[in-house]
Amino acid sequence: MSAHCDQIHQPSAASSTPRLLGEVIRLLRPFWRTIFLATAAGGLGGLAMAWALSIINGALVSATSAGALVGLAGLCALSLGGQLIAGIGNSLLGQRIVARLRQDVSARILRAPLSQIEQMKSPRLLAVLNGDVEKIAELGNHFAGYTTALAIVLGCLVYLFLLSVPMVCFALLLVLVGGALNNAAMSHWLARFDKARDLEDQLQKQYRAIIEGAKELRLNRARRLNVEKNGICDLTNRIAALNGRAFAIFWAVDTISIALIFVFVGAVLALRPYLGIENEAITGFIIVMLFAKGPIEELASALPVFSQAQIAFRRISALTATLAEGEAHVDGPRASLRFRHALALAGLRHGFSDTEQEDAFSLDIAHLEIRRGEVTFIVGGNGSGKTTLIKILLGLYQPRSGAVLLDGQLVSRAELDGYRQLFSGVFADYHLFEDLLACPGGEARVNAWLQRLDLAKVLDFQQGRFSTTDLSTGQRKRLAFIHAVLEDRPILMFDEWAADQDPDFRKLFYRQLLPELRNAGKTVIAVSHDDRYFDAADCVIHMSRGCIVGIERHPGYSAGATVSAGEQHIA
Ligand SMILES: Nc1ncnc2c1ncn2[C@@H]1O[C@H](COP(=O)(O)OP(=O)(O)OP(=O)(O)O)[C@@H](O)[C@H]1O
């Protein structure tokens, strides 16, 4: 165990945002073989197509030999084969990149400090996980088509070059004009896509409100109309208008670019007598230009998709940079810590605001000890800091200053994940999982608990899973209790667990379950507002405005007095 308190509790330094290009290279590097194969196959396919066009062009102006036809068939096969390999390769690549992005963002969220996740709020995280990654997936799905189109256009340019150098220069000039137009327009549509993406974060919040606030919104018509009109409708209309304008700019420029091809073809036809170029070259040009129009349009249509993917990638990159620090100890060697005597906090100070405002909440605890094998209640008014204290005790928040001590020794950063494994519990805003990862005592033990907490009639447990979590509020919390107990950790934490229970279960919790846990050698930390049961604790810590204002010990309290040996189920 480390002897340096500041090792644990220093807030991590903010990492600089990694450069976008670096991120792209990092993402693509593992797939370089697929990228190389798909690009080479696509390029070969495009060149073969251009060569085939040259044979078709030759055949139009002169007699066709059998050998030329066989060559044409071979080139068509090569072109199709190349396109097939490029298509499959790029599709697989796109999907693997999306899978990797999803894994990467999820892994960073899983490793981020809890305070960071709480600060970011779920709508922002969900917008990245769902919206932004989907935008990249969209690009991935179309990527094969784009690379094949690019290969065909490049192949056509090579063929045009072989036909007539001055005319290919003229064609390149048109490409440059088209490119410059697109480039100038791109900043306009990018700005609109970017603004629309900002609004997507707000839209996620509204989605959350209409799902999580379903009851309230049905009871309150004014609020429902407000969410519908000023929230959803307004935001979706603004997003649609921004995206619509961006696409309108794109289509205007796209039309001009395609018009340039017709201008070119028209100019060649009109100026044919004056150009002094052979007929074969002229027909070749026109065939190639008309043939390449499709792939050119496809490439142009890729620009907004690329722009949106670029914005999405920037968002993902910004999120991953924010979460980059992570909690290295989460992946460190598994230290199995033992809890023998007591947990303690010393010189602890924690707040949520970066500025030291006078009225900002601050938790200040000079010293606190939680003894092993005791039931400790943390009590106090709303907002007095009970849950914050719990999160620090469980190693979920890194306090601004001060130390968390396990059996008198500081818990180092490297040990923090191991330290957290000493606890299980039910938070006030708990999440209920449907499965049990481990089940010491087997199904029989789980079923006994379901019977005891009157849940056996509404669900059962088979093959490591509970049949449902669609239960009443009190039933869900009882199921969460079973999860916590079956994890068999030395310390159990309950944050206002009994608040949702009927009087019988409340009594069962305070008068039977807690004493049984205590008798089984467990340490229990419970946040409670049930003052009529405060006597069920060995120690009651009273909190007010972030400070401990009193510690009440009940030395005469004995669980054995309330639970007879025959009634003890937990041990
Ligand atoms: N994630 C957070 N970000 C900013 N402030 C927070 C956060 N969590 C809690 N607070 C603030 O910290 C203070 C203490 O909150 P805490 O949840 O610890 O109180 P509590 O004693 O558990 O209250 P209750 O009895 O209502 O559950 C409150 O004033 C609250 O506004």
The ligand as a Gaussian input file, in Angstrom:
#p B3LYP/6-31G(d) Opt

LIG

0 1
 N      -22.817000      15.322000      -9.445000
 C      -22.987000      16.477000      -8.784000
 N      -22.626000      17.637000      -9.332000
 C      -22.770000      18.813000      -8.676000
 N      -23.279000      18.915000      -7.447000
 C      -23.679000      17.806000      -6.841000
 C      -23.547000      16.515000      -7.465000
 N      -23.999000      15.580000      -6.615000
 C      -24.398000      16.241000      -5.511000
 N      -24.210000      17.566000      -5.645000
 C      -24.495000      18.599000      -4.647000
 O      -23.883000      18.178000      -3.450000
 C      -24.721000      18.395000      -2.354000
 C      -24.825000      17.111000      -1.520000
 O      -25.504000      16.140000      -2.306000
 P      -25.741000      14.659000      -1.764000
 O      -26.370000      13.916000      -2.861000
 O      -24.462000      14.152000      -1.224000
 O      -26.769000      14.928000      -0.586000
 P      -27.583000      13.888000       0.281000
 O      -27.292000      14.203000       1.707000
 O      -27.313000      12.500000      -0.161000
 O      -29.060000      14.326000      -0.070000
 P      -30.451000      13.480000      -0.111000
 O      -30.826000      13.163000       1.286000
 O      -31.374000      14.434000      -0.732000
 O      -30.186000      12.270000      -0.936000
 C      -26.048000      18.891000      -2.881000
 O      -26.139000      20.259000      -2.591000
 C      -25.974000      18.675000      -4.361000
 O      -26.534000      19.747000      -5.038000

